[in-house]
């Protein structure tokens, strides 16, 4: 994925450059936290917002993955595009009351493990 690398400054004037991977990890982590803190059946306002944010996240990832300039290997792109499609479809099922959000959390957690370089991600 080709996220923009943000540059921020600490209070001590030192520049901190975030890698694409750390920026992606941060956004997935935040959305996953929203999903985990909300009810898993998608009935509360917090759950609806969390699932909506998750759908937005995976839509952005899919857009980036489909970009001809994306340098990930084709097999990785294909796998992530399949995850994106599934996550978005399942998110709609959660919003319509047909499913719970546990699998969305599991998918995001697996991607986070992969970004951390953990085995069996």
PETA-V118242 format. One record per run of one state. SS is the DSSP state (H for helix, E for strand, C for the rest). FROM is the first residue (numbers start at 1). TO is the last residue. If there is no record, write none. Layout:
[[SS | FROM | TO] [SS | FROM | TO]]
//
This chain:
[[C | 1 | 6] [E | 7 | 9] [C | 10 | 14] [E | 15 | 17] [C | 18 | 19] [H | 20 | 37] [C | 38 | 44] [H | 45 | 66] [C | 67 | 73] [H | 74 | 95] [C | 96 | 101] [H | 102 | 116] [C | 117 | 121]]
//
